[in-house]
Amino acid sequence: MGTSWPTLSRYLDSMSAGSLVHIVRGGSGMRTVNKPDKLLLDNTNLFYALCASPNVGSLRESFFVSQLSYQHQVHYHDKGDFVVDERWVFEIGGAGKTFKQLAQHPDGYAVVDDVVIGDGRRIPLWLFGMLY
């Protein structure tokens, strides 16, 4: 027998309140209240405790959300990975990340890992650690 959505939703809300997960929602209407678009562990260290081989993309996204959600609203975005404060759209990736998905968005930025210095609308991921 499976777990019902209301029960699972309560479990997720409890884990979010306990700083174990970040629930990232997007869209509009009832969709924002129902199922989350992304579910990320709250702290990147949890990946290493719970996963034998953590996914690097999930680690990057988890770090980004954990740093910004402290003082900003972070939601899922259909063109990029996240929209912050309903204005800035961010696409998270490695050093080779391009702007293909964000070409039409004037407030779109690529957050890239494995680089020391950014240029233009490419921001090193590590700089977001300075926000917390």
RODREN-822748 format. One record per residue (C-alpha): residue in three letters; x, y, z. Coordinates in steps of 0.5 Angstrom, whole numbers, plus 500, padded with zeros to 3 digits. Example, Ala and Ser with C-alpha at 12.3 -4.5 7.8 and 13.67 -1.06 7.14 Angstrom:
2
ALA525491516/SER527498514/
//
This chain:
132
MET500500500/GLY503507498/THR503513502/SER498518500/TRP499525498/PRO497529504/THR501525508/LEU507526504/SER506533504/ARG506533511/TYR512529512/LEU516534507/ASP513540510/SER516538517/MET523536514/SER523543511/ALA521546518/GLY527542521/SER532545515/LEU533538512/VAL530540505/HIS528546501/ILE522545497/VAL522550491/ARG515551488/GLY514555482/GLY508556477/SER501560479/GLY495558482/MET494551485/ARG500549482/THR504553487/VAL500550493/ASN501543491/LYS507538489/PRO514542489/ASP517543482/LYS524541486/LEU526538492/LEU533539495/LEU537537501/ASP538544505/ASN545543506/THR550540501/ASN554536507/LEU547532507/PHE549529500/TYR555526503/ALA552523509/LEU546520505/CYS549519498/ALA554514496/SER555518490/PRO552525490/ASN550528483/VAL554535482/GLY548538479/SER544537485/LEU550539490/ARG550546486/GLU543547486/SER542546493/PHE548550495/PHE545556491/VAL538555494/SER541555501/GLN545561500/LEU539565497/SER533563501/TYR536566507/GLN534573505/HIS530572498/GLN524568495/VAL527563491/HIS522559486/TYR522554480/HIS523558473/ASP521554467/LYS526557463/GLY532557468/ASP533553474/PHE531559479/VAL527566479/VAL529570485/ASP525575488/GLU520574482/ARG526578478/TRP532575476/VAL533568473/PHE539564474/GLU541558471/ILE546553475/GLY551549472/GLY559548470/ALA564552467/GLY561550460/LYS554553462/THR551557456/PHE546562456/LYS541558451/GLN536558456/LEU536565458/ALA537569451/GLN531572452/HIS531574459/PRO534581460/ASP535579468/GLY538572466/TYR545570469/ALA549563469/VAL551561475/VAL558557474/ASP562552478/ASP569551477/VAL571558475/VAL574563479/ILE572569476/GLY566571472/ASP565575466/GLY559579464/ARG552575466/ARG556569468/ILE557569476/PRO562564480/LEU558559484/TRP562560490/LEU561568490/PHE554566493/GLY557563499/MET558571501/LEU551572502/TYR549568508/
//
